[in-house]
Every structure is written in C-alpha cells, then in structure tokens.
C-alpha cells in the first residue's frame, strides 16, 4: 500500500537532538548495539528517525519483518520489545529503502507517538525537511494502514 505522508517533527530523542542527558548520542545509538547482538544490523541507516504523519491513516501490525524482545538497552527504563517492518519512501523521484521502527507500546516507557505517526529508519536523506510531502509504501503482509477512525 502506498500513501502520502508529511515529514513531521518527532521528540528528538532517537537522534539525540533533544539533548536528553541520559542519551547524549540519542536512543538509537544506544539501541543499535543491542539490536546487533540479536542479529539485526542497522548500521546502514542514519541514527535518527524520519517521522511521518500518515493521517488519515493509522497502522495495524500484521507480521513484522523483525521482532526483538526484551531488549535491556538502558539503565533508566525497563527492557523493551521492538518491531521492524519493510518500508520505502519516495521524494523528488528518488526512492529510499528502510524499516519502520516501532517500540512496542506495551513495553515502551516514555515518548509516546500519535497513532498516525510512523518512525522510519533510512539512509541519510540530504535536504529532507519538516513539512515535505512524501510517498510511503509498506508491505501489506507485514503492516496495514487502515483509515484512523478519528481522522476521517
């Protein structure tokens, strides 16, 4: 499924922009080594997320490409589970392949997202800015994008 999405500002914690003293290099830098230990190498991606507002759609988990459970990546919060799904982002006639990064809401301790926001791990995309309209494509066997009931 392909939908239009808007690049939107996130919490800034994943990349370290938020300057959270607990995660000076960002949460992703802290998590990547733990993901690697579980067999998921994310080194080809920029250590920050691209946040997309897919309204009027939300997401429904079907079967993640990767599920990493009980990742004890921080001394400040309990262990978390993580889901990853294939995704592609199209902008300015260029396509970038990556993963949707989704901490499990059941184990996530803080920095919750709006139900129409998805976070993408992608290679660095020069010139991408807040407000850009992009096309995002997901694998319907992994994740569905139904219309969000409150966003119709």
Buried (B, 14 or more C-beta within 10 A) or exposed (E): EEBBBBBBEBBBBBBBEBEBEEBEEBBBBBBBEBBEEEEBEBEEBBBBBBBBBBBBBBBEBEEBBBBBEEBEBBEEBEEBBBBBBBBBBBBEEEEBEBBBBBBBEEBBEEBEBEBBBBBBBBEEBEEBEEEBEBEBBBBEEBBBBEEBEEBE
